[in-house]
């Protein structure tokens, strides 16, 4: 079965973008992987979704 992906696009302040890029350099990873980790962590820890498992 082919997996489907959804894409998020949102505006971000230039200063925040620079900080995220710098963080990706420090962690030796991509900006995409940092953002994916942030989104997944946020969803995983959302109290509203704790009963959905």
C-alpha positions, 0 to 999 in steps of 0.5 A, spaced: 500 500 500 502 506 498 503 511 503 500 518 502 503 525 505 500 531 507 504 538 507 504 543 511 506 550 509 506 556 514 509 563 514 515 564 520 518 570 522 525 570 519 529 570 525 525 564 528 527 561 521 534 563 522 534 559 529 531 553 526 536 553 521 542 554 526 539 548 530 539 544 524 546 545 523 548 544 530 544 537 530 547 535 524 540 534 521 535 537 516 530 543 518 525 538 515 527 532 520 526 538 526 520 540 524 517 533 523 520 531 530 516 538 533 510 536 530 510 529 532 512 530 539 506 536 539 501 531 537 503 525 541 503 530 548 496 533 546 492 532 552 486 532 547 488 526 544 490 522 550 484 518 549 485 516 542 490 511 542 
